[in-house]
Amino acid sequence: MAYQRYITIKGKRYGPYTYHSKRVRGKPKTIYIRKDKKEDIIETKDDVPQSTNKESLFSYLFLRIKALSNSGALANKALPFFAGLALGLIVLTIVFFSAGITGNASLQAGSDYTDGSPFDGTFHISTEINSESTEYLVLTNNEGFIMPVKISVDENISRYIFIEESVKIPPYSSVHVQLDIKPEGEGVFSGRLHLSSESENITVPLVLAVKSSKEQYLEITASAEKREVEQGEYLDFNIFISNLGQMTRYNAALSFDLLNARTNESVLQQGESVVVESSLSLSRRIQVPSGISSGEYIFDVSASYENITRHSLVPIHIGSRPSTIVLFVRDYFVLILLILFVITGTSVATYYFVFVRRKQFIKKMAELQKNSIYPFPDFDSLPQSKYAYVGIVADTEEKVFFDTAQLTRHTLIAGGTGSGKTVSGMVLVEELIKRGASVLVLDPVGQWTGFVKSNEDKIMREKYKKFGIKTGMAFQTRVLQIDDSCLNLDIIHYINQKGLTIVRLDGLTPAKADAFVESTLEQIYRAKLPETGGLRSLVVLDEVHRLLPKYGGRKAYTKLEQAVREFRKWGVGLLMISQVLTDFKGAIRGNIGTEIQMHSRYEGDIKRVRERHGADISKLISKMPVGIGMVEGAGINKGNPYFIEFRPLLHSPLKLSERDIQSLVKKEKAVVRTGSTPEQKDTSSPVEKKKPDPSKFIESLKKKKSKKRRSR
């Protein structure tokens, strides 16, 4: 490492003199090159730290500290002014800047120190006795906000060093903090410099060396082999002394003093005499006392000659350092307090919401239950808010959600005409479309086309506030009109499309509609879709009772029995809407995961509810107003029924005009399969078979008997 020095002899300043320091076989060695000969400087990796290095620097998290003297700070500010002067003045300014930038203060780190790493060295300030001086710290804020920093020094050195108590550093900027040095006597005084902000605390050992004002000709530098030693161990150190004076040799008394950095108390003193001619390199060893306390110490190596004393200071840590946990607690004490505060606050909030609010909720529900005809569910067993919002528990304000993944186990909604069964099914479909699912509706009467318009129905919109709905919305919808040209519709294409597809069947005869539904279910069954645990698509069968044999259905009902058994593994759910529930028997009822019973006066459905849940529940079926349904689901409310008031629709509940429907149909070209169309048998004009004539039958029997007699 190269550095420069000036010397003052009898009031005159000489220099700069250039030196090069390096390690030779592990020992420091300084070579005088010549006056101001910078081209001969050679950098090495094993630089020895000097207490007078040019602009020393250390970084610790958010702060960088530089030590500047008066002259360095003034030169730094004046440099832009001198930039426009003549070349000679610029050269003089550069020389002046180079000489004064370090001043009498420096930061001494170890030889393995790299800029940006946590600093564990010492801040040195050197001055002469009875000579007041000023030093500057440059504090740099690397964050994007204003950083208040508090600054202080230990009490034992506060009588010599005066510093601003606090500063505010602008974002990505630096400020100069002034240190006024007022020494009262010769010696070495140690303490600590403290820097603290809202998030970090930094403590740096600080050493004030007050020297004699007499001319000094010896330069002394000390370095330790290890910066950490245990009590009772040996401390190996090296000393390098340079003769800068005019005499050929000096007799110097070396003193080795181990000082407690906190109290400035000496715990060990040794010494010897040496003769210094041009330079002298020494290696020494001292034993650290075994009875001293652990902590930070200053190893003061001094050379005294002709009533002049020169010092070199080395920071040493004696004893084991605190454990990682202790250091962590010490360095992050404020953060730990904050975390404990957050944990405590979270615990209190959890207790409040889990226990206190729970008790309040139970009490509130008990009061509401007294005035309600409907049994309340076990609210904890119902699906929570991450699922599809379908309404509220009847006679409460508690929202109800459906787990859309459960729709693969199929859903059946039953109720009389005008009970709201189709609207409740549309609510489920709205929630699925909002989540980007695929929904295919087989619409036999054409009432599902209102999805393309927002709800403008005043009666429904008046209920929005009750259900926490702000406004209605329209949905992107594909509308297909099935006729003889597209009976062979490619159903797999549409169940793989996200969004809503409405397939109108109201233009088909009952036989053709039955055959089309059978073909639809058959295509899904034969498609060999990959198995999945989620919902791939929902197929809605409105007015599904039309598929029953008693209402003229034929093959579609048989195919429906197969569908409810097999479709779940492929992620295809069936939503069936019908007027009566008891008409579906056997495999279909046995594979329904969720049943929703709306208002009905049909005795068969009321009897079924009475047999399963008792007379009190069955009496409610005929009393429920429009929009309230009894829900049964496996694993929900422990299998018991509960009552939901379904929310109003977001889209228009009215079907579009035929003109608007046809305009939508024209926009969507139906995708059909190649091959034969489903077999159709139109029962609208049945052909009567001829009945056999009984008289002719008897006549033929008589003829056969007469032939047998003749043959005998």
Backbone hydrogen bonds, N-H to C=O, Kabsch-Sander energy under -0.5 kcal/mol:
donor,donor_aa,acceptor,acceptor_aa,energy
3,Y,19,Y,-2.0
5,R,17,Y,-1.8
7,I,14,Y,-2.2
9,I,12,K,-2.4
12,K,9,I,-1.7
14,Y,7,I,-3.4
17,Y,5,R,-2.9
18,T,34,R,-1.3
19,Y,3,Y,-2.9
20,H,31,I,-2.1
21,S,1,M,-3.2
22,K,29,K,-2.3
24,V,27,K,-3.5
25,R,23,R,-0.5
27,K,24,V,-1.5
29,K,22,K,-2.6
31,I,20,H,-2.7
33,I,18,T,-2.2
33,I,31,I,-0.5
36,D,16,P,-1.1
37,K,34,R,-1.1
38,K,36,D,-0.7
40,D,37,K,-1.0
41,I,38,K,-1.6
47,D,45,K,-0.7
53,N,50,Q,-1.2
55,E,53,N,-0.5
56,S,53,N,-0.6
58,F,65,I,-1.1
59,S,117,S,-0.6
60,Y,63,L,-2.5
62,F,60,Y,-0.6
63,L,60,Y,-2.1
65,I,58,F,-1.7
66,K,138,V,-0.7
67,A,56,S,-0.6
68,L,66,K,-0.5
68,L,136,Y,-2.1
69,S,101,I,-0.6
70,N,134,T,-0.7
72,G,100,G,-0.8
73,A,69,S,-2.3
74,L,70,N,-2.5
75,A,71,S,-2.6
76,N,72,G,-2.3
77,K,73,A,-1.8
78,A,74,L,-2.4
79,L,75,A,-1.6
81,F,78,A,-0.7
82,F,78,A,-1.8
83,A,79,L,-0.9
84,G,81,F,-0.8
85,L,82,F,-1.5
90,I,86,A,-1.9
91,V,87,L,-2.2
92,L,88,G,-2.1
93,T,89,L,-2.3
94,I,90,I,-2.5
95,V,91,V,-2.4
96,F,92,L,-2.5
97,F,93,T,-2.9
98,S,94,I,-2.5
99,A,95,V,-1.9
100,G,96,F,-1.9
101,I,97,F,-1.3
105,A,102,T,-1.6
106,S,124,H,-2.6
108,Q,122,T,-3.0
109,A,107,L,-0.7
113,Y,110,G,-1.6
117,S,114,T,-2.0
122,T,108,Q,-1.9
123,F,205,P,-3.5
124,H,106,S,-3.0
124,H,122,T,-0.7
125,I,207,V,-2.6
126,S,104,N,-3.9
127,T,209,A,-2.5
129,I,211,K,-3.0
131,S,128,E,-1.4
133,S,181,I,-2.0
135,E,179,L,-2.8
136,Y,68,L,-2.3
137,L,177,V,-2.7
138,V,66,K,-1.5
139,L,137,L,-0.7
139,L,175,V,-2.4
140,T,64,R,-1.0
140,T,138,V,-0.5
141,N,173,S,-3.0
142,N,62,F,-1.0
142,N,140,T,-0.6
147,M,169,I,-2.6
149,V,167,V,-3.1
150,K,196,S,-3.0
151,I,165,E,-3.0
152,S,194,H,-1.8
154,D,192,R,-1.6
157,I,154,D,-1.3
158,S,154,D,-0.7
158,S,155,E,-0.6
160,Y,157,I,-1.5
161,I,157,I,-1.7
162,F,180,D,-2.3
164,E,178,Q,-0.8
167,V,149,V,-2.4
169,I,147,M,-2.5
172,Y,143,E,-1.4
173,S,170,P,-1.3
175,V,139,L,-2.0
177,V,137,L,-3.3
177,V,175,V,-0.5
178,Q,176,H,-0.5
179,L,135,E,-3.4
180,D,162,F,-2.9
180,D,178,Q,-0.5
181,I,133,S,-3.2
181,I,179,L,-0.6
182,K,160,Y,-2.9
182,K,180,D,-0.5
187,G,210,V,-2.1
189,F,208,L,-2.9
191,G,206,L,-2.6
193,L,204,V,-3.2
194,H,152,S,-3.2
195,L,202,I,-3.0
196,S,150,K,-2.0
197,S,200,E,-3.0
202,I,195,L,-3.6
204,V,193,L,-2.7
206,L,191,G,-3.0
207,V,123,F,-2.9
208,L,189,F,-3.8
209,A,125,I,-3.1
209,A,207,V,-0.6
210,V,187,G,-3.4
210,V,208,L,-0.6
211,K,127,T,-3.3
211,K,209,A,-0.6
219,E,242,S,-2.7
220,I,218,L,-0.5
221,T,240,F,-2.5
223,S,238,N,-2.1
225,E,236,D,-2.9
226,K,236,D,-0.6
229,V,317,H,-2.2
232,G,288,V,-1.1
233,E,230,E,-1.8
235,L,286,I,-3.6
236,D,234,Y,-0.6
237,F,284,R,-2.5
238,N,223,S,-3.2
239,I,282,L,-2.9
240,F,221,T,-2.8
241,I,280,L,-3.0
242,S,219,E,-3.2
243,N,278,S,-3.1
244,L,217,Y,-3.8
244,L,242,S,-0.7
245,G,217,Y,-0.7
250,Y,276,V,-2.4
252,A,250,Y,-0.7
252,A,274,V,-2.7
253,A,304,S,-2.5
254,L,252,A,-0.6
254,L,272,E,-3.4
255,S,302,S,-2.3
256,F,270,Q,-3.8
257,D,255,S,-0.6
257,D,300,D,-2.8
258,L,268,L,-2.5
259,L,257,D,-0.6
259,L,298,I,-3.3
260,N,265,E,-2.9
261,A,259,L,-0.5
261,A,296,E,-1.9
264,N,260,N,-2.8
267,V,258,L,-3.0
268,L,258,L,-0.9
270,Q,256,F,-2.1
272,E,254,L,-2.0
274,V,252,A,-2.9
276,V,250,Y,-3.1
277,E,275,V,-0.5
280,L,241,I,-2.5
282,L,239,I,-3.0
284,R,237,F,-2.8
286,I,235,L,-1.8
288,V,233,E,-3.1
288,V,286,I,-0.5
292,I,289,P,-0.6
295,G,318,I,-2.4
297,Y,316,I,-3.5
298,I,259,L,-3.1
299,F,314,V,-3.4
300,D,257,D,-3.5
300,D,298,I,-0.8
301,V,299,F,-0.7
301,V,312,S,-2.8
302,S,255,S,-2.4
302,S,300,D,-0.6
303,A,310,R,-2.7
304,S,253,A,-2.2
305,Y,308,I,-3.1
308,I,305,Y,-2.2
310,R,303,A,-2.8
312,S,301,V,-2.0
314,V,299,F,-2.1
316,I,297,Y,-3.1
317,H,227,R,-2.9
318,I,295,G,-2.6
318,I,316,I,-0.5
319,G,229,V,-2.8
327,L,323,S,-2.8
328,F,324,T,-2.5
329,V,325,I,-2.7
330,R,326,V,-2.6
331,D,327,L,-2.9
332,Y,328,F,-2.4
333,F,330,R,-0.7
336,I,332,Y,-2.9
337,L,333,F,-2.5
338,L,334,V,-2.2
339,I,335,L,-2.6
340,L,336,I,-2.8
341,F,337,L,-2.3
342,V,338,L,-2.6
343,I,339,I,-3.0
344,T,340,L,-2.8
345,G,341,F,-3.0
346,T,342,V,-3.0
347,S,343,I,-2.6
348,V,344,T,-2.6
349,A,345,G,-2.7
350,T,346,T,-3.0
351,Y,347,S,-2.7
352,Y,348,V,-2.4
353,F,349,A,-3.0
354,V,350,T,-3.2
355,F,351,Y,-2.3
356,V,351,Y,-1.8
357,R,352,Y,-4.1
359,K,355,F,-2.4
360,Q,356,V,-2.4
361,F,357,R,-2.7
362,I,358,R,-2.6
363,K,359,K,-2.3
364,K,360,Q,-2.4
365,M,361,F,-2.8
366,A,362,I,-2.1
367,E,363,K,-1.7
368,L,364,K,-2.1
369,Q,365,M,-2.4
370,K,366,A,-1.0
371,N,367,E,-0.6
371,N,368,L,-1.0
372,S,369,Q,-1.1
379,F,377,P,-1.1
381,S,378,D,-1.6
382,L,379,F,-1.1
387,Y,384,Q,-1.8
388,A,402,F,-2.3
390,V,388,A,-0.6
390,V,400,V,-2.3
391,G,400,V,-1.2
392,I,645,E,-2.1
393,V,398,E,-2.5
394,A,643,F,-2.2
396,T,393,V,-2.0
400,V,391,G,-3.3
401,F,383,P,-0.6
402,F,388,A,-2.6
404,T,402,F,-0.9
406,Q,403,D,-1.6
407,L,404,T,-1.3
408,T,405,A,-1.2
409,R,406,Q,-1.8
410,H,407,L,-1.7
411,T,574,L,-2.7
412,L,594,T,-2.3
413,I,576,M,-3.0
414,A,412,L,-0.5
414,A,596,I,-2.7
415,G,578,S,-1.1
416,G,599,H,-2.7
419,S,416,G,-1.9
424,S,420,G,-2.3
425,G,421,K,-1.7
426,M,422,T,-2.3
427,V,423,V,-2.0
428,L,424,S,-1.5
429,V,425,G,-1.9
430,E,426,M,-2.7
431,E,427,V,-1.9
432,L,428,L,-1.8
433,I,429,V,-2.5
434,K,430,E,-2.3
435,R,431,E,-0.9
435,R,432,L,-0.5
436,G,433,I,-2.0
437,A,432,L,-2.4
438,S,536,R,-0.6
439,V,499,G,-2.6
440,L,538,L,-2.9
441,V,501,T,-2.9
442,L,440,L,-0.5
442,L,540,V,-3.0
443,D,441,V,-0.9
443,D,503,V,-2.3
449,T,446,G,-0.5
451,F,448,W,-1.2
452,V,449,T,-1.4
453,K,450,G,-1.8
455,N,650,L,-2.3
461,R,457,D,-2.6
462,E,458,K,-1.8
463,K,460,M,-1.4
464,Y,461,R,-1.2
467,F,463,K,-1.4
468,G,465,K,-1.1
469,I,464,Y,-2.9
473,M,650,L,-1.6
475,F,451,F,-2.8
478,R,500,L,-2.4
480,L,502,I,-3.0
482,I,480,L,-0.6
482,I,504,R,-2.0
486,C,483,D,-1.4
487,L,484,D,-0.6
489,L,486,C,-0.8
490,D,671,V,-3.2
491,I,489,L,-1.4
494,Y,490,D,-0.9
495,I,491,I,-2.1
496,N,492,I,-1.0
497,Q,494,Y,-1.2
499,G,437,A,-2.6
500,L,476,Q,-0.9
501,T,439,V,-2.4
502,I,478,R,-3.5
503,V,441,V,-3.3
503,V,501,T,-0.6
504,R,480,L,-3.1
504,R,502,I,-0.7
505,L,443,D,-2.9
506,D,443,D,-0.6
508,L,505,L,-2.0
513,A,509,T,-2.8
514,D,510,P,-2.4
515,A,511,A,-2.3
516,F,512,K,-2.4
517,V,513,A,-2.3
518,E,514,D,-2.2
519,S,515,A,-2.3
520,T,516,F,-2.4
521,L,517,V,-2.4
522,E,518,E,-2.2
523,Q,519,S,-2.4
524,I,520,T,-1.7
525,Y,521,L,-2.1
526,R,522,E,-2.3
527,A,523,Q,-0.9
527,A,524,I,-0.6
532,T,569,K,-1.9
536,R,534,G,-0.7
536,R,571,G,-3.2
537,S,571,G,-1.8
538,L,438,S,-2.4
539,V,573,G,-3.0
540,V,440,L,-3.1
540,V,538,L,-0.6
541,L,539,V,-0.5
541,L,575,L,-2.7
542,D,442,L,-1.3
542,D,540,V,-0.7
544,V,541,L,-0.6
544,V,577,I,-2.7
546,R,543,E,-1.9
547,L,544,V,-2.1
548,L,545,H,-1.5
551,Y,548,L,-1.7
552,G,549,P,-1.7
553,G,548,L,-2.6
558,T,554,R,-0.7
559,K,555,K,-2.0
560,L,556,A,-2.1
561,E,557,Y,-1.7
562,Q,558,T,-1.3
563,A,559,K,-2.1
564,V,560,L,-2.2
565,R,561,E,-0.7
566,E,562,Q,-1.8
567,F,563,A,-2.7
569,K,566,E,-0.8
570,W,567,F,-1.1
571,G,568,R,-1.9
572,V,567,F,-2.0
573,G,537,S,-2.5
573,G,571,G,-0.6
575,L,539,V,-2.6
576,M,411,T,-2.9
576,M,574,L,-0.6
577,I,541,L,-2.4
578,S,413,I,-2.9
584,F,581,L,-1.6
585,K,583,D,-0.7
588,I,585,K,-1.3
590,G,586,G,-2.0
591,N,587,A,-0.8
591,N,588,I,-1.1
592,I,589,R,-1.1
593,G,409,R,-1.9
593,G,410,H,-1.4
593,G,591,N,-0.6
594,T,410,H,-1.8
595,E,632,E,-2.4
596,I,412,L,-2.7
597,Q,595,E,-0.5
597,Q,630,M,-2.9
598,M,414,A,-3.6
598,M,596,I,-0.7
600,S,621,I,-1.4
606,I,602,Y,-2.0
607,K,603,E,-2.9
608,R,604,G,-1.9
609,V,605,D,-2.1
610,R,606,I,-2.2
611,E,607,K,-2.4
612,R,608,R,-1.5
613,H,609,V,-3.2
614,G,610,R,-1.6
618,S,614,G,-1.8
619,K,615,A,-2.0
620,L,617,I,-1.2
621,I,617,I,-0.6
621,I,618,S,-0.9
622,S,618,S,-0.5
623,K,620,L,-0.8
624,M,620,L,-1.5
627,G,419,S,-1.9
628,I,625,P,-1.6
629,G,644,I,-2.5
630,M,597,Q,-3.0
631,V,629,G,-0.5
631,V,642,Y,-3.5
632,E,595,E,-2.5
634,A,593,G,-1.4
636,I,633,G,-1.8
639,G,636,I,-1.6
640,N,637,N,-2.2
642,Y,631,V,-1.8
643,F,375,P,-0.6
644,I,629,G,-2.7
645,E,392,I,-3.1
646,F,627,G,-2.5
646,F,644,I,-0.8
647,R,390,V,-2.6
652,S,450,G,-1.2
652,S,453,K,-2.3
661,I,657,S,-2.4
662,Q,658,E,-2.3
663,S,659,R,-1.6
664,L,660,D,-1.6
665,V,661,I,-2.4
666,K,662,Q,-2.0
667,K,663,S,-0.9
668,E,664,L,-1.0
668,E,665,V,-0.6
669,K,667,K,-0.7
670,A,668,E,-0.5
672,V,670,A,-0.6
673,R,488,N,-3.2
683,T,681,K,-0.8
685,S,682,D,-0.7
688,E,686,P,-0.5
697,F,693,D,-1.5
698,I,694,P,-2.0
699,E,695,S,-2.1
700,S,696,K,-1.9
701,L,697,F,-1.4
702,K,698,I,-1.9
703,K,699,E,-1.8
704,K,700,S,-1.7
705,K,701,L,-1.8
706,S,702,K,-2.0
707,K,703,K,-1.7
708,K,704,K,-1.5
709,R,705,K,-1.7
710,R,706,S,-1.9
711,S,707,K,-1.8
712,R,708,K,-1.2
